[in-house]
Amino acid sequence: MTVPSTLTASARSGDSVFAGVDVCREAGLTLPEGVRRPLFEDDLWDLAEVVGLPVQLALQHRRFHFTHIGDPRWRLVAKELVMALLAPQHEAWPHSRGPTGPRTM
C-alpha cells in the first residue's frame, strides 16, 4: 500500500533536532571571544576562526555555504548531515565514534 508523503514544499530549521544549536559548542570546537558563533539556522557556518585547526586547512574547508543548495528541504538535510559528522555525540545520534573535524569532510 502506498502512503502519501507528508513533506511540505519548504523545510524549516525548526523542524530539526538541531534547531537552535550553537554549531561550534555542540561540536566541541573553540572560538576566540568576540567571534560570531554559527547557529544551526544560519546558511553560512564560518569556522575560519576555530582554535587549533591546521594552518594549511584552506578557508573553503572552514566554511560551509548551504545557500548553494536551492531546495530548503535538501538544505536542511545537508545541515543535519554536517552537524551529525561534527557532533556525533549529540543525543539524537547513536554514540558510535568521536567528533569529526572540518578537515575530514
C-alpha positions as a printed Julia matrix, in Angstrom:
105×3 Matrix{Float64}:
  0.0    0.0    0.0
  1.3    3.46  -0.86
  1.28   6.08   1.86
  1.07   9.73   0.8
  4.04  11.87   1.7
  3.62  14.47   4.42
  6.58  16.56   3.25
  5.79  20.18   2.66
  7.25  22.37  -0.05
  9.57  24.02   2.45
 11.62  22.82   5.36
 12.42  24.96   8.36
 15.45  24.57  10.58
 12.97  24.44  13.45
 11.95  21.03  12.14
 15.35  19.62  13.06
 16.61  18.07  16.29
 19.45  20.6   15.96
 17.18  23.68  15.97
 18.77  26.49  17.97
 22.08  24.66  18.4
 25.39  26.55  18.54
 27.36  24.55  15.94
 30.81  25.04  17.47
 29.72  24.44  21.06
 27.91  21.23  20.1
 30.9   20.02  18.07
 33.38  20.88  20.82
 35.14  23.49  18.67
 36.64  26.52  20.42
 36.24  30.05  19.08
 38.02  33.16  20.38
 36.0   35.65  22.43
 34.02  38.12  20.33
 33.8   35.91  17.23
 30.27  35.31  15.95
 29.22  31.74  16.67
 27.4   29.93  13.82
 23.95  28.65  14.69
 22.27  25.69  13.04
 19.74  28.01  11.38
 22.47  30.03   9.64
 23.05  29.26   5.98
 26.77  30.02   6.34
 28.76  28.27   9.04
 32.07  30.12   9.24
 34.58  28.02  11.18
 37.6   30.03   9.96
 38.44  31.25  13.46
 38.21  27.88  15.22
 41.17  27.48  17.56
 43.51  24.6   16.79
 42.7   23.97  13.12
 45.77  23.26  11.0
 47.12  26.38   9.27
 47.27  24.51   5.97
 43.49  23.91   6.08
 42.21  26.2    3.33
 39.41  28.68   4.02
 36.99  26.87   1.71
 37.26  23.88   4.06
 36.48  26.06   7.07
 33.22  27.46   5.73
 30.01  25.65   4.95
 27.86  27.57   2.43
 24.43  25.99   2.5
 22.99  28.81   0.36
 24.17  26.96  -2.74
 21.51  24.32  -2.08
 18.34  25.75  -3.59
 15.72  23.39  -2.2
 15.19  24.18   1.52
 14.43  20.52   2.26
 17.8   19.4    0.9
 19.5   22.33   2.63
 18.11  21.06   5.93
 19.31  17.53   5.14
 22.8   18.83   4.32
 22.98  20.82   7.57
 21.87  17.8    9.59
 24.45  15.6    7.88
 27.3   18.03   8.55
 26.1   18.54  12.13
 25.94  14.78  12.66
 29.52  14.45  11.43
 30.76  17.33  13.58
 28.87  16.25  16.71
 28.18  12.5   16.69
 27.9   12.64  20.49
 24.62  14.6   20.17
 21.73  12.81  21.88
 19.91  12.41  18.53
 22.63  10.13  17.11
 24.0    6.74  18.12
 27.27   7.01  20.04
 29.46   5.25  17.54
 32.57   7.43  17.38
 34.16  10.72  18.36
 33.72  14.12  16.73
 34.86  14.67  13.16
 36.65  17.93  12.39
 36.11  20.19   9.39
 39.3   18.83   7.8
 37.81  15.35   7.31
 34.66  16.44   5.49
